[in-house]
Amino acid sequence: MYRTHDCNSLRKGDIGQQVTLAGWVHVSRDHGGVIFIDLRDHEGLTQVVFRPEENAELAKQAHTLRSEDVIQVSGRVAPRVPGTENPKLPTGDIEVIPSELHILNRADDLPFPIDAEVHNEDLRMMYRYYDLRRPQFAHNLRVRHRIAKATRDYLDSQGYVEVETPILSKSTPEGARDFLVPSRLTPGKFYALPQAPQQYKQLLMVAGLEKYFQIAKCFRDEDLRADRQPEFTQIDIEASFVTPDDIFAVTEGMLAAIFKAARNIDIKTPFDRLTYQEAVGRYGSDKPDRRFGMELVDLGDDFRSSSFKVFRGAIDAGGVVKAINAKGFAGITIGQADELTEIAKLFGAKGLAFIKVENGEWKSPIVKFFSEAEKTALQSKLEIEEGDCIFFGADKWEIACEVLGRLRLRIAEIQKLIPKSEIWDFLWVTDFPLFQWSPEENKWNAMHHPFTRPKTEDIPLFEAKNFPEIRAEAYDVVLNGVEIGGGSIRIHEPELQEKMFETLGVSPEDQQLLFGHLLHALHLGAPPHGGIALGLDRLVMLVCGEKSIRDVMAFPKNNRGMDLMANSPAEVDSRQLRELKLRLLEEKK
């Protein structure tokens, strides 16, 4: 037996017991020949004290111990010397006086101190197995486990059945770039790693399963960022004979169970709901952060006849004039103004107009173009006060909203408006557009995916080719400005699915080539069905208070998609390529 207790077990009631502990040397301190060791395992810390007067040989041996050596100690539990108790530790009232010490493994020079903040992420990734010993990451992985367990327990209680779907799948156009896997047995053909189990879970509905879920691995070959990895995990849910309200109810119940299990927090249900138009119109985002104000205000009616050509021109062209009031931001610096202007231009604006209110005066070159009625409307609608700074967006609805939404978030960061106390603001965003226009491709694309059902009352708009007005029976669940999940009711009628593909420019031949299996299935009695997928990594990140999903994954890739620990991706032997009938092209110099 390596141990009788873990390093977070012993309390005052154990004083006098003989125990055996095992773990890593977290810290070693030499106080005049008395060696204090903080022994660490996956549960916590226990102080072990080697005193020369009690066992000189053991104290001499303990003197050689270094951080991260793996040891086993046996001895007696004793009270700490009065005045040296540590109230921050659950074991802070006791210490272990050892009678035996076994050094199980020595640690070489460490790549970095285990208890220090390390900013070199590549170094941490290279020694990920060591980095994971840090209490922060041990905690995060435990939270992840509790969230996964709570998910399974809750969905099981609701009658959902966990089913695994294939990892080796077929490449179909679903938005992101696929990872391809060459087939040795059928040279020249490829599997694709699934971006999501989307088609498989719909086929399970055709199969009559009715209630499916899976904690599924997904793969997308796309550029990386803090909340994106080439391989990630999602909580995938699908059910038959459901409405959006049914999906909302099961999702809210599951999230309530997750937060109770992971943080002992009771979240408020049901969640608020906003349509896509409301969310973007008020917050400039389809995943709005509502923990602070600064909502977008529409000024179209007030400037419809304005002599200010920029605003009037935007409205005459079918666009909008909107504004936000950054309270107390009149002291904006030149550098901050330049940064915000660059953000505005990055997201489609031609420039950035703003007004500072200082010493009772509205300071901006555009103010001279405003009538008294327009000033009065601004004053009333934006509740302008001394020290405020007003930012305007005048353009197409989509551009004006996104520009002001981006400015809103950046100004909130600058002004530190996001509350430090934990606020869990859950929100449903509904009624997304079914299509979005791609100027680069000169075609309509599905805003979510091509299996999303249009709202029943909007189906006649297909015949009128009024595609911008067609709304999807789609929904996202948002937490504190982060989209943690999205889903939709699916198309279950083959004729409507073919019409959807036709609108997306998928020829009948390509429909059969890419999606023939699904179209055939829809002809064999597919039930109405729908579902949702939630990003497990993002959810754990938010619950743990982290800023990157890499900090809640055991072995993530870095921001270049590389695993520095295992040195992958890596070259392969030429024999392997020959077996796959592949040859690498040399890059042109």
C-alpha positions as CSV (number, residue, x, y, z in Angstrom):
1,M,0.0,0.0,0.0
2,Y,1.5,3.3,-1.1
3,R,-0.8,5.4,1.2
4,T,-3.5,5.2,3.8
5,H,-4.8,8.7,3.2
6,D,-4.6,11.4,0.6
7,C,-2.9,14.7,1.3
8,N,-6.1,16.5,2.0
9,S,-7.6,14.1,4.4
10,L,-6.0,14.5,7.8
11,R,-7.6,16.8,10.5
12,K,-7.4,17.3,14.2
13,G,-9.4,14.2,14.8
14,D,-6.6,12.1,13.3
15,I,-3.9,13.3,15.7
16,G,-2.0,10.3,17.1
17,Q,-2.7,8.1,14.1
18,Q,0.0,6.3,12.2
19,V,-0.4,7.1,8.5
20,T,1.3,6.7,5.1
21,L,1.2,9.4,2.4
22,A,2.6,9.6,-1.1
23,G,3.0,12.4,-3.5
24,W,5.2,15.2,-4.9
25,V,7.4,17.5,-2.9
26,H,5.6,20.8,-3.5
27,V,7.9,23.0,-1.3
28,S,10.9,22.1,0.8
29,R,12.1,24.6,3.6
30,D,15.1,24.3,5.8
31,H,14.6,26.1,9.1
32,G,17.9,25.7,11.0
33,G,18.2,22.0,10.2
34,V,14.4,21.2,10.6
35,I,13.1,20.3,7.2
36,F,9.5,21.3,6.4
37,I,8.0,19.5,3.3
38,D,4.7,20.4,1.8
39,L,3.6,17.1,0.3
40,R,1.1,17.4,-2.6
41,D,-1.1,14.9,-4.4
42,H,-4.2,15.4,-6.5
43,E,-6.3,16.2,-3.5
44,G,-4.2,18.8,-1.6
45,L,-1.3,19.4,0.7
46,T,0.0,18.0,4.0
47,Q,3.0,19.4,5.9
48,V,5.6,16.8,6.8
49,V,8.3,17.8,9.4
50,F,11.7,16.2,9.7
51,R,13.5,17.1,13.0
52,P,17.1,16.0,13.5
53,E,16.5,15.4,17.3
54,E,13.8,12.9,16.5
55,N,15.5,11.1,13.6
56,A,18.8,12.4,12.4
57,E,19.1,10.0,9.5
58,L,15.7,10.8,8.1
59,A,16.4,14.6,8.4
60,K,19.7,14.1,6.6
61,Q,17.8,12.2,3.8
62,A,15.1,14.9,3.7
63,H,17.7,17.6,3.2
64,T,18.4,16.2,-0.3
65,L,14.8,16.5,-1.4
66,R,13.9,18.9,-4.2
67,S,10.7,20.2,-5.7
68,E,8.7,17.6,-7.6
69,D,10.6,14.6,-6.2
70,V,8.1,11.7,-5.6
71,I,8.2,10.3,-2.1
72,Q,6.4,8.1,0.4
73,V,6.3,8.9,4.1
74,S,5.0,7.0,7.1
75,G,4.6,8.5,10.5
76,R,2.5,10.0,13.2
77,V,-0.1,12.8,12.9
78,A,0.7,15.6,15.3
79,P,-0.8,19.0,16.1
80,R,1.1,21.9,14.7
81,V,3.1,24.0,17.1
82,P,0.7,26.7,18.5
83,G,0.9,29.8,16.4
84,T,2.0,28.0,13.2
85,E,-1.4,26.8,12.1
86,N,-2.4,27.6,8.5
87,P,-6.1,28.5,8.3
88,K,-5.8,28.6,4.5
89,L,-5.2,24.9,4.3
90,P,-7.8,22.2,5.2
91,T,-4.9,20.3,6.8
92,G,-3.5,23.4,8.4
93,D,-4.0,22.3,12.0
94,I,-1.8,19.2,11.7
95,E,1.5,17.9,10.5
96,V,3.0,14.5,10.0
97,I,6.2,13.5,11.9
98,P,7.7,10.7,9.8
99,S,9.4,7.5,10.9
100,E,10.0,6.3,7.3
101,L,10.9,8.1,4.0
102,H,11.1,6.4,0.6
103,I,12.2,8.3,-2.4
104,L,10.2,6.8,-5.3
105,N,11.6,9.0,-8.0
106,R,13.8,12.1,-8.3
107,A,12.9,15.1,-10.5
108,D,15.5,16.7,-12.7
109,D,15.9,20.4,-13.1
110,L,12.4,21.8,-13.6
111,P,11.3,23.7,-16.8
112,F,9.6,26.3,-14.6
113,P,8.4,26.5,-11.0
114,I,5.1,24.8,-10.5
115,D,3.7,27.6,-8.4
116,A,4.9,30.5,-10.6
117,E,2.9,32.4,-13.3
118,V,4.4,31.4,-16.6
119,H,3.8,33.6,-19.6
120,N,5.7,31.5,-22.1
121,E,2.8,29.4,-23.4
122,D,4.9,27.4,-25.8
123,L,7.1,26.3,-22.9
124,R,4.1,25.3,-20.9
125,M,2.7,23.3,-23.9
126,M,6.0,21.5,-24.4
127,Y,5.9,20.3,-20.8
128,R,2.1,20.0,-20.7
129,Y,2.2,16.8,-18.5
130,Y,4.1,18.9,-15.9
131,D,2.0,22.0,-16.4
132,L,-1.1,20.0,-15.5
133,R,0.2,19.4,-12.0
134,R,-0.5,23.0,-11.2
135,P,-3.6,23.2,-8.9
136,Q,-5.4,25.5,-11.3
137,F,-5.4,22.9,-14.1
138,A,-6.1,20.0,-11.8
139,H,-9.1,21.9,-10.6
140,N,-10.3,22.7,-14.1
141,L,-10.1,19.1,-15.2
142,R,-12.1,18.0,-12.2
143,V,-14.8,20.7,-13.0
144,R,-14.8,19.4,-16.6
145,H,-15.4,15.9,-15.3
146,R,-18.3,17.1,-13.1
147,I,-19.9,18.9,-16.0
148,A,-19.7,15.9,-18.2
149,K,-21.1,13.7,-15.5
150,A,-23.9,16.1,-14.7
151,T,-24.7,16.2,-18.5
152,R,-25.0,12.5,-18.8
153,D,-27.0,12.1,-15.6
154,Y,-29.5,14.8,-16.5
155,L,-30.1,13.7,-20.1
156,D,-30.4,10.1,-18.9
157,S,-33.0,11.2,-16.5
158,Q,-34.9,12.8,-19.4
159,G,-34.9,9.6,-21.4
160,Y,-32.0,10.5,-23.8
161,V,-29.7,7.7,-25.0
162,E,-26.0,8.3,-25.6
163,V,-24.9,7.0,-29.0
164,E,-21.5,7.2,-30.6
165,T,-21.3,8.3,-34.2
166,P,-18.4,7.7,-36.6
167,I,-15.1,9.7,-36.5
168,L,-14.2,8.5,-40.1
169,S,-16.9,10.2,-42.1
170,K,-17.5,11.9,-45.5
171,S,-16.5,15.3,-46.6
172,T,-19.5,17.5,-47.1
173,P,-19.7,21.4,-47.3
174,E,-20.8,22.4,-43.8
175,G,-19.1,25.8,-43.3
176,A,-15.5,25.1,-42.2
177,R,-12.6,23.2,-43.8
178,D,-12.5,19.5,-43.2
179,F,-9.6,17.4,-42.0
180,L,-9.1,14.7,-44.6
181,V,-7.9,11.2,-44.0
182,P,-6.6,9.2,-47.0
183,S,-7.9,5.6,-47.4
184,R,-5.3,2.9,-48.0
185,L,-7.9,0.4,-49.1
186,T,-9.5,2.7,-51.6
187,P,-6.6,4.7,-53.1
188,G,-7.4,8.3,-54.1
189,K,-10.4,8.5,-51.8
190,F,-10.6,10.2,-48.4
191,Y,-12.5,10.1,-45.2
192,A,-13.2,13.4,-43.4
193,L,-13.1,13.9,-39.6
194,P,-16.6,15.2,-38.6
195,Q,-17.1,18.9,-38.0
196,A,-20.1,17.8,-36.0
197,P,-22.3,14.7,-35.9
198,Q,-25.1,16.6,-37.7
199,Q,-26.2,14.2,-40.4
200,Y,-25.7,11.1,-38.2
201,K,-27.9,12.4,-35.5
202,Q,-30.6,13.3,-38.0
203,L,-30.3,9.8,-39.4
204,L,-30.8,8.5,-35.8
205,M,-34.1,10.4,-35.7
206,V,-35.1,8.7,-39.0
207,A,-34.1,5.4,-37.3
208,G,-36.7,6.1,-34.6
209,L,-34.3,6.6,-31.6
210,E,-36.3,9.8,-30.8
211,K,-33.9,11.0,-28.0
212,Y,-30.2,11.0,-28.6
213,F,-27.2,12.7,-27.1
214,Q,-23.4,12.4,-27.3
215,I,-20.4,14.2,-25.8
216,A,-18.8,14.2,-29.2
217,K,-15.4,15.0,-30.6
218,C,-15.5,17.4,-33.5
219,F,-12.8,18.6,-35.9
220,R,-12.5,21.8,-38.0
221,D,-9.4,22.9,-39.9
222,E,-9.7,26.6,-39.3
223,D,-7.7,29.5,-37.9
224,L,-7.3,29.3,-34.1
225,R,-8.1,31.7,-31.3
226,A,-8.6,31.7,-27.5
227,D,-12.0,29.8,-27.8
228,R,-11.2,27.7,-30.8
229,Q,-9.2,24.5,-31.3
230,P,-8.8,22.2,-34.3
231,E,-10.4,19.4,-32.2
232,F,-13.0,20.2,-29.6
233,T,-15.9,18.6,-27.7
234,Q,-19.6,19.4,-27.9
235,I,-22.6,18.3,-26.0
236,D,-24.8,17.1,-28.9
237,I,-28.6,16.7,-28.5
238,E,-31.3,15.7,-30.9
239,A,-35.0,14.7,-30.4
240,S,-38.0,13.9,-32.5
241,F,-41.5,15.4,-32.4
242,V,-40.2,18.6,-30.6
243,T,-40.6,22.3,-30.9
244,P,-38.0,25.0,-30.0
245,D,-39.7,25.3,-26.6
246,D,-39.0,21.6,-25.9
247,I,-35.3,22.1,-26.8
248,F,-35.1,25.2,-24.6
249,A,-36.6,23.4,-21.7
250,V,-34.2,20.4,-21.8
251,T,-31.2,22.7,-22.4
252,E,-32.1,25.0,-19.5
253,G,-32.6,22.0,-17.2
254,M,-29.3,20.5,-18.2
255,L,-27.4,23.8,-17.7
256,A,-29.1,24.2,-14.3
257,A,-27.9,20.7,-13.3
258,I,-24.4,21.4,-14.6
259,F,-24.0,24.7,-12.6
260,K,-25.4,23.0,-9.5
261,A,-22.9,20.1,-9.8
262,A,-19.9,22.2,-10.8
263,R,-20.3,25.3,-8.7
264,N,-23.3,24.7,-6.4
265,I,-25.0,27.6,-8.1
266,D,-28.7,27.8,-8.8
267,I,-29.2,29.6,-12.1
268,K,-32.4,31.4,-13.1
269,T,-34.7,29.7,-15.5
270,P,-36.4,30.1,-17.9
271,F,-33.8,32.2,-19.8
272,D,-34.7,35.5,-21.4
273,R,-35.3,35.5,-25.1
274,L,-34.4,38.0,-27.8
275,T,-34.9,37.7,-31.5
276,Y,-31.9,38.1,-33.8
277,Q,-33.2,41.5,-34.9
278,E,-33.7,42.7,-31.3
279,A,-30.3,41.4,-30.1
280,V,-28.3,43.0,-33.0
281,G,-30.4,46.1,-33.0
282,R,-30.0,46.8,-29.3
283,Y,-26.5,45.4,-28.6
284,G,-24.8,45.2,-32.0
285,S,-24.3,41.4,-31.6
286,D,-26.1,38.2,-31.9
287,K,-24.4,37.1,-28.7
288,P,-24.9,40.2,-26.6
289,D,-23.2,40.8,-23.3
290,R,-25.9,42.4,-21.2
291,R,-23.9,42.8,-18.0
292,F,-23.5,46.5,-18.7
293,G,-25.7,49.0,-20.5
294,M,-24.7,51.2,-23.4
295,E,-27.4,49.9,-25.7
296,L,-27.7,51.1,-29.4
297,V,-30.3,53.7,-29.9
298,D,-32.0,54.2,-33.3
299,L,-32.1,57.8,-34.6
300,G,-33.5,57.2,-38.1
301,D,-36.8,59.1,-37.5
302,D,-34.9,62.1,-36.1
303,F,-32.4,62.5,-38.9
304,R,-34.7,61.5,-41.9
305,S,-34.8,65.1,-43.1
306,S,-31.4,66.2,-41.6
307,S,-29.2,68.6,-43.4
308,F,-26.2,66.5,-42.2
309,K,-25.5,64.7,-45.5
310,V,-23.7,61.7,-43.9
311,F,-26.7,60.8,-41.8
312,R,-29.3,61.7,-44.4
313,G,-27.5,59.8,-47.1
314,A,-27.3,56.6,-45.1
315,I,-31.1,56.8,-44.4
316,D,-32.0,57.6,-48.0
317,A,-29.9,54.6,-49.1
318,G,-32.1,52.3,-46.9
319,G,-29.6,52.3,-44.0
320,V,-29.8,53.5,-40.4
321,V,-28.4,56.0,-38.0
322,K,-27.6,54.6,-34.6
323,A,-25.7,55.8,-31.6
324,I,-24.3,54.6,-28.2
325,N,-23.7,56.8,-25.1
326,A,-20.4,56.0,-23.4
327,K,-21.2,57.5,-20.0
328,G,-18.3,59.3,-18.4
329,F,-16.0,58.7,-21.4
330,A,-15.6,62.4,-22.5
331,G,-11.9,62.1,-21.4
332,I,-11.2,59.8,-24.3
333,T,-7.5,60.1,-25.3
334,I,-6.2,60.6,-28.8
335,G,-4.8,57.0,-28.7
336,Q,-8.2,55.6,-27.6
337,A,-10.0,57.5,-30.3
338,D,-7.6,56.3,-33.0
339,E,-8.0,52.7,-31.8
340,L,-11.8,52.9,-31.9
341,T,-11.7,54.5,-35.3
342,E,-9.6,51.6,-36.6
343,I,-12.1,49.1,-35.1
344,A,-14.9,50.9,-36.9
345,K,-13.1,50.8,-40.2
346,L,-12.2,47.2,-39.8
347,F,-15.9,46.3,-39.6
348,G,-17.0,48.3,-42.5
349,A,-17.4,51.9,-41.4
350,K,-15.8,54.7,-43.5
351,G,-14.9,56.6,-40.3
352,L,-16.0,57.3,-36.8
353,A,-18.1,60.3,-35.7
354,F,-18.4,61.1,-32.0
355,I,-19.4,64.0,-29.6
356,K,-17.7,64.7,-26.3
357,V,-19.7,66.6,-23.7
358,E,-17.4,68.8,-21.6
359,N,-18.1,71.9,-19.5
360,G,-21.6,71.9,-20.8
361,E,-20.5,72.0,-24.5
362,W,-21.0,69.4,-27.2
363,K,-17.5,69.1,-28.8
364,S,-17.4,67.7,-32.4
365,P,-17.2,69.1,-35.9
366,I,-20.5,67.5,-36.8
367,V,-22.6,69.3,-34.2
368,K,-22.8,72.5,-36.3
369,F,-24.9,70.5,-38.9
370,F,-27.6,69.5,-36.3
371,S,-30.8,71.4,-35.9
372,E,-32.2,72.2,-32.5
373,A,-34.8,69.5,-32.9
374,E,-32.1,67.0,-33.7
375,K,-30.1,68.0,-30.7
376,T,-33.2,67.8,-28.5
377,A,-33.9,64.3,-29.8
378,L,-30.3,63.2,-29.1
379,Q,-30.4,64.7,-25.6
380,S,-33.7,62.9,-24.8
381,K,-33.1,59.5,-26.4
382,L,-29.4,59.1,-25.3
383,E,-29.9,60.7,-21.9
384,I,-26.8,62.9,-22.5
385,E,-25.1,64.3,-19.4
386,E,-21.9,66.1,-18.6
387,G,-18.8,63.8,-19.3
388,D,-20.6,61.6,-21.8
389,C,-19.2,60.6,-25.2
390,I,-21.6,59.7,-28.0
391,F,-20.5,57.4,-30.9
392,F,-22.5,57.2,-34.2
393,G,-23.0,54.6,-36.8
394,A,-24.6,55.6,-40.1
395,D,-24.6,52.8,-42.7
396,K,-26.5,49.7,-43.7
397,W,-28.2,48.1,-40.7
398,E,-25.8,45.2,-40.4
399,I,-22.7,47.4,-40.6
400,A,-23.9,50.2,-38.3
401,C,-25.0,47.6,-35.7
402,E,-21.8,45.6,-35.8
403,V,-19.5,48.6,-35.7
404,L,-21.3,50.0,-32.7
405,G,-21.5,46.6,-31.1
406,R,-17.7,46.2,-31.4
407,L,-17.1,49.7,-30.1
408,R,-19.5,49.0,-27.2
409,L,-17.4,45.9,-26.1
410,R,-14.1,47.7,-26.4
411,I,-15.3,50.8,-24.5
412,A,-16.6,48.5,-21.8
413,E,-13.1,47.0,-21.5
414,I,-11.5,50.4,-21.4
415,Q,-13.9,51.7,-18.8
416,K,-13.9,48.4,-16.8
417,L,-17.7,48.2,-17.0
418,I,-18.0,44.4,-16.8
419,P,-18.9,43.6,-13.2
420,K,-16.2,41.8,-11.2
421,S,-18.7,39.8,-9.2
422,E,-20.0,36.6,-10.9
423,I,-23.1,37.3,-12.9
424,W,-24.6,34.4,-15.0
425,D,-26.7,36.1,-17.7
426,F,-28.2,33.3,-19.9
427,L,-30.1,34.3,-23.0
428,W,-31.8,32.7,-26.0
429,V,-31.4,34.4,-29.3
430,T,-34.0,33.2,-31.8
431,D,-35.3,33.8,-35.4
432,F,-32.0,34.1,-37.2
433,P,-32.0,34.7,-40.9
434,L,-32.0,31.5,-42.8
435,F,-29.6,32.8,-45.5
436,Q,-26.7,35.2,-45.7
437,W,-25.3,36.7,-49.0
438,S,-21.7,36.1,-49.9
439,P,-20.4,38.8,-52.2
440,E,-17.2,36.9,-52.7
441,E,-19.0,33.8,-54.0
442,N,-21.9,35.8,-55.4
443,K,-24.4,33.4,-53.9
444,W,-26.6,32.7,-50.9
445,N,-25.1,30.6,-48.0
446,A,-26.9,29.0,-45.1
447,M,-26.4,31.1,-42.0
448,H,-26.2,28.0,-39.8
449,H,-26.2,24.8,-42.0
450,P,-28.2,23.6,-44.9
451,F,-30.5,21.3,-42.8
452,T,-32.0,24.2,-40.8
453,R,-35.7,24.5,-41.2
454,P,-37.3,27.9,-42.3
455,K,-40.1,29.2,-40.2
456,T,-43.3,27.6,-41.6
457,E,-44.9,31.0,-42.3
458,D,-41.8,32.1,-44.3
459,I,-41.7,29.1,-46.6
460,P,-43.8,30.9,-49.3
461,L,-41.0,33.4,-49.6
462,F,-39.0,30.8,-51.4
463,E,-41.2,31.1,-54.4
464,A,-40.9,34.9,-54.3
465,K,-37.1,34.5,-54.0
466,N,-37.3,36.9,-51.1
467,F,-34.4,35.1,-49.4
468,P,-33.3,37.9,-47.0
469,E,-36.7,37.9,-45.3
470,I,-36.8,34.1,-44.6
471,R,-36.2,33.4,-41.0
472,A,-34.8,30.2,-39.6
473,E,-36.3,28.0,-36.9
474,A,-32.8,28.4,-35.3
475,Y,-31.6,29.5,-31.8
476,D,-28.4,30.2,-29.9
477,V,-27.9,30.0,-26.2
478,V,-25.6,32.8,-24.9
479,L,-23.9,33.3,-21.6
480,N,-22.2,36.6,-20.7
481,G,-21.7,37.5,-24.3
482,V,-20.3,34.1,-25.3
483,E,-22.3,31.8,-27.6
484,I,-22.2,28.4,-25.7
485,G,-24.5,26.6,-28.0
486,G,-26.7,26.7,-31.1
487,G,-29.3,24.5,-32.8
488,S,-32.4,24.4,-34.9
489,I,-35.4,22.5,-35.9
490,R,-34.4,20.5,-39.0
491,I,-35.9,20.0,-42.4
492,H,-37.7,16.6,-42.4
493,E,-39.5,16.9,-45.8
494,P,-37.4,15.8,-48.8
495,E,-39.0,18.4,-51.1
496,L,-38.2,21.3,-48.8
497,Q,-34.6,20.0,-48.3
498,E,-34.1,19.9,-52.1
499,K,-35.5,23.4,-52.3
500,M,-33.0,24.5,-49.7
501,F,-30.1,22.9,-51.6
502,E,-31.3,24.5,-54.8
503,T,-31.3,28.0,-53.2
504,L,-27.7,27.4,-52.0
505,G,-26.7,26.5,-55.5
506,V,-26.2,22.8,-55.0
507,S,-27.0,21.0,-58.2
508,P,-29.3,17.9,-58.2
509,E,-26.2,15.8,-59.1
510,D,-24.2,17.3,-56.2
511,Q,-27.2,16.8,-53.9
512,Q,-27.1,13.1,-54.6
513,L,-23.3,12.9,-54.5
514,L,-22.9,14.7,-51.2
515,F,-26.2,14.2,-49.4
516,G,-27.9,11.3,-51.2
517,H,-27.9,9.2,-48.0
518,L,-29.8,11.9,-46.1
519,L,-32.2,12.6,-48.9
520,H,-33.0,9.0,-49.3
521,A,-33.6,8.7,-45.6
522,L,-36.0,11.6,-45.6
523,H,-38.1,9.7,-48.2
524,L,-38.6,6.8,-45.7
525,G,-40.7,8.5,-43.1
526,A,-38.5,11.0,-41.3
527,P,-40.2,12.5,-38.2
528,P,-40.1,16.2,-37.3
529,H,-37.0,16.7,-35.3
530,G,-34.5,19.2,-33.9
531,G,-31.7,19.7,-31.5
532,I,-28.8,21.7,-30.2
533,A,-25.1,21.4,-29.7
534,L,-23.2,23.2,-26.8
535,G,-19.5,23.7,-26.8
536,L,-18.3,21.8,-23.7
537,D,-14.9,23.4,-23.8
538,R,-16.3,27.0,-23.8
539,L,-18.8,26.1,-21.1
540,V,-16.1,24.7,-18.8
541,M,-13.9,27.8,-19.6
542,L,-16.7,30.1,-18.4
543,V,-17.5,28.0,-15.3
544,C,-13.8,28.0,-14.3
545,G,-13.4,31.7,-15.0
546,E,-10.7,31.1,-17.6
547,K,-10.1,33.2,-20.8
548,S,-9.0,30.3,-23.1
549,I,-10.3,26.9,-23.7
550,R,-6.7,25.7,-23.8
551,D,-6.8,26.0,-20.0
552,V,-9.6,23.5,-19.6
553,M,-8.3,20.9,-22.1
554,A,-5.8,18.3,-21.0
555,F,-3.7,18.3,-24.2
556,P,-4.6,21.2,-26.5
557,K,-2.8,22.6,-29.5
558,N,-1.1,26.0,-29.5
559,N,-2.3,28.9,-31.6
560,R,-0.5,27.5,-34.6
561,G,-2.3,24.1,-34.3
562,M,0.8,22.3,-33.0
563,D,1.2,19.9,-30.2
564,L,4.7,20.9,-29.0
565,M,4.8,18.1,-26.4
566,A,4.4,15.3,-28.9
567,N,5.8,17.3,-31.8
568,S,2.8,17.0,-34.1
569,P,1.9,17.4,-36.9
570,A,5.1,15.6,-38.0
571,E,6.5,14.1,-41.2
572,V,5.7,10.5,-41.9
573,D,7.8,7.7,-43.4
574,S,7.8,7.6,-47.2
575,R,6.7,4.0,-47.0
576,Q,3.5,5.1,-45.4
577,L,2.8,7.6,-48.2
578,R,3.5,4.9,-50.8
579,E,0.9,2.6,-49.1
580,L,-1.6,5.4,-49.4
581,K,-0.7,6.1,-53.0
582,L,0.3,9.7,-52.1
583,R,3.3,11.8,-53.1
584,L,4.2,15.2,-51.6
585,L,4.7,18.0,-54.0
586,E,7.8,20.1,-53.6
587,E,7.2,23.7,-53.0
588,K,8.3,26.0,-55.8
589,K,11.3,28.1,-54.8
